[in-house]
């Protein structure tokens, strides 16, 4: 039987959505290689690496698989070719980042990047009010995060408010004076040299900014004796229902703490 054109489009859409729904919720090995090292450790619960990152990041590390999944769904969004695939992955990214907001403490070291990524999600969804709210929250939580300033300034440039964009970049340079990307945007937006005078960070901010690129390779003995480190890992550079695969009390969270 020959399908009518509307039915044919519907069938193709369902096939497209189904193909994306079959993608594993957990990042593949190839995808994991593009995520920060604490992500692979989080999906390998009980390993020495997992114990290291739990010691380094604290109890909220138990929620971090949602952060990692959110970043991975954003990556999948950029790779998706169809409108349905992009929508599917963007919705999943939003759901996982919002889980972090509702379950992890605002003081958790990854929360500035969680809000930056939510700002990106809402910008891609053309929801500017929510995008601005989350980018400002990212800056509030960590003024020494250049990415949020750049994203927020680019947003205002896009809606033809260059003066506001310059104001944001200027503030960003005061907190991040040596960041080349902010210096370039400052010049592009008409900022005058010399660059804005920097704001000296507090000792707490300096400790927050001192983040190792990767942890030392832990051994069982070093993990057992590790005290709570003062350094934390760097933030990474840049649902439609999840499968019911969790516990009876939380079927949508495979790796959440009991």
C-alpha positions in Angstrom: 0.0 0.0 0.0 1.4 3.4 -1.0 1.6 5.8 2.0 0.2 9.3 1.6 2.8 12.1 1.8 1.9 13.1 5.4 2.0 9.5 6.6 5.4 9.0 4.9 6.9 12.1 6.6 5.5 10.8 10.0 7.0 7.3 9.4 10.4 8.9 8.5 10.3 11.1 11.6 9.5 8.1 13.9 12.4 6.1 12.3 14.8 9.0 13.0 13.7 9.4 16.6 13.9 5.7 17.2 17.4 5.5 15.8 18.5 8.2 18.3 16.6 6.5 21.1 18.7 3.4 20.5 22.0 5.3 21.3 23.3 4.3 24.7 22.8 6.7 27.5 26.3 6.0 28.8 28.9 7.5 26.5 30.7 5.1 24.2 34.4 4.6 24.5 35.0 7.0 21.7 32.8 9.6 23.3 34.3 9.1 26.7 37.7 10.0 25.3 36.4 13.6 24.6 35.1 14.0 28.2 37.2 15.0 31.2 38.9 12.1 33.1 36.5 12.2 36.1 33.7 11.1 33.8 35.2 7.8 32.9 36.0 7.2 36.6 32.4 8.0 37.5 31.1 5.3 35.2 33.6 2.8 36.8 32.3 3.0 40.4 34.6 1.4 42.9 37.8 1.7 40.9 40.9 3.5 42.4 40.2 6.4 39.9 36.6 6.7 41.2 37.8 6.8 44.8 40.4 9.5 43.9 37.8 11.7 42.3 35.3 11.1 45.1 37.9 12.2 47.6 38.9 15.2 45.4 35.4 16.5 44.6 33.3 15.4 47.6 30.0 13.7 47.9 28.4 15.5 45.0 30.7 13.6 42.7 28.0 10.9 43.0 25.8 13.0 40.8 28.5 13.8 38.2 27.5 11.2 35.7 24.5 13.5 34.9 26.9 16.3 34.1 29.0 14.0 31.9 25.9 12.8 30.1 24.7 16.3 29.6 28.0 17.3 28.0 27.9 14.2 25.8 24.4 14.9 24.7 25.5 18.4 23.7 28.3 16.9 21.7 25.7 14.5 20.0 23.5 17.5 19.3 26.3 19.1 17.2 26.9 15.8 15.3 23.2 15.1 14.7 22.0 15.7 11.1 18.3 15.7 11.5 16.0 18.2 13.3 14.6 15.4 15.3 18.0 14.1 16.3 19.1 17.6 17.4 15.9 18.1 19.5 16.3 14.7 21.1 19.9 15.3 22.2 19.3 18.9 23.3 16.4 17.8 25.5 18.5 15.1 27.1 21.3 17.6 27.7 18.9 20.0 29.4 17.4 17.2 31.6 20.8 16.1 32.8 22.1 19.5 33.6 18.9 20.4 35.4 19.3 17.3 37.5 22.7 18.6 38.6 21.1 22.0 39.5 18.4 20.3 41.6 20.6 17.7 43.3 24.2 19.1 43.7 25.1 21.9 46.0 25.7 25.3 44.4 29.2 25.3 45.9 30.1 22.1 44.0 33.1 22.9 41.8 31.4 21.9 38.5 28.2 24.0 39.0 29.6 27.1 37.2 30.1 25.0 34.1 26.7 23.3 34.6 25.1 26.7 34.4 27.2 27.7 31.4 26.1 24.6 29.6 22.4 25.3 30.5 23.0 28.8 29.1 24.2 27.2 25.8 21.2 24.8 25.8 18.6 27.6 26.2 20.4 29.7 23.6 20.2 26.9 21.1 16.5 26.6 22.0 16.1 30.3 21.4 15.0 30.9 25.0 17.1 34.0 25.8 15.7 34.8 29.2 16.7 31.4 30.5 20.0 31.5 28.7 20.9 34.9 30.3 19.8 33.7 33.8 22.1 30.6 33.7 25.1 32.5 32.2 24.8 35.2 34.9 24.6 32.4 37.5 27.7 30.8 36.2 29.6 34.1 36.5 28.2 34.7 40.0 29.4 31.3 41.1 32.8 31.7 39.6 33.9 35.1 38.2 37.2 33.5 37.0 35.4 31.5 34.3 36.1 33.2 30.9 33.7 31.0 29.0 30.5 32.3 30.5 31.6 35.9 29.8 32.3 35.1 26.2 29.0 33.3 25.7 27.0 36.1 27.4 28.7 38.8 25.4 28.2 36.9 22.1 24.5 36.6 23.0 24.2 40.4 23.4 26.2 41.0 20.2 23.8 38.7 18.4 20.8 40.8 19.5 22.6 44.1 18.4 23.6 45.3 21.9 27.3 45.8 21.5 27.6 48.3 24.4 26.2 45.6 26.8 28.5 43.0 25.2 31.5 45.3 25.8 30.5 45.9 29.4 30.4 42.1 30.0 33.8 41.5 28.4 35.3 44.4 30.3 34.1 42.8 33.6 35.4 39.4 32.4 38.8 40.9 31.8 38.9 42.4 35.2 38.6 38.9 36.7 40.6 37.1 33.9 43.1 39.7 32.7 45.4 37.3 30.8 42.6 35.5 28.8 43.4 35.9 25.1 39.9 35.2 23.9 38.5 38.0 26.2 41.2 40.4 25.0 40.3 39.7 21.4 36.6 40.2 22.0 37.3 43.4 23.9 39.2 44.8 20.9 36.6 43.6 18.4 33.8 45.4 20.4 35.7 48.7 20.4 37.4 48.6 23.8 40.2 51.0 24.3 43.7 50.0 25.4 45.1 49.5 27.9 43.0 46.6 29.0 40.8 47.1 32.1 42.6 47.0 35.4 42.4 43.6 37.0 40.6 42.7 40.2 42.9 40.9 42.6 41.4 37.5 43.4 40.9 36.6 47.0 42.9 33.6 48.4 39.8 31.5 48.2 39.4 32.4 44.5 43.1 31.6 43.8 42.6 28.2 45.4 39.6 27.6 43.2 41.5 28.6 40.1 44.4 26.2 40.8 43.0 23.2 39.1 45.1 20.3 37.8 44.6 19.2 34.2 44.6 15.6 35.2 44.9 13.7 38.5 48.0 11.7 39.3 47.5 8.0 38.5 46.1 6.8 41.8 47.1 3.5 43.5 44.9 1.7 46.1 47.3 2.7 48.9 47.4 6.4 47.9 43.6 6.5 47.6 43.1 5.1 51.0 45.5 7.6 52.6 44.3 10.6 50.5 43.1 13.6 52.5 40.6 16.0 51.0 42.6 17.8 48.3 42.4 21.6 47.9 42.5 21.4 44.1 39.7 20.4 41.9 39.7 19.4 38.2 39.1 21.8 35.4 35.7 22.3 33.8 35.5 20.8 30.2 35.9 23.0 27.3 32.6 23.1 25.9 14.2 13.7 28.3 12.9 12.6 26.0 12.6 9.8 28.5 15.7 7.9 29.5 15.3 4.2 29.5 13.9 2.7 32.7 17.1 1.1 33.8 17.7 2.2 37.4 16.5 1.3 40.8 12.8 0.8 41.7 12.8 4.1 43.5 14.5 6.0 40.7 14.2 4.2 37.3 15.8 7.0 35.3 19.1 7.2 37.1 21.4 4.2 36.5 24.4 5.4 38.5 22.8 7.7 41.2 23.6 7.0 44.9 21.0 4.9 46.7 
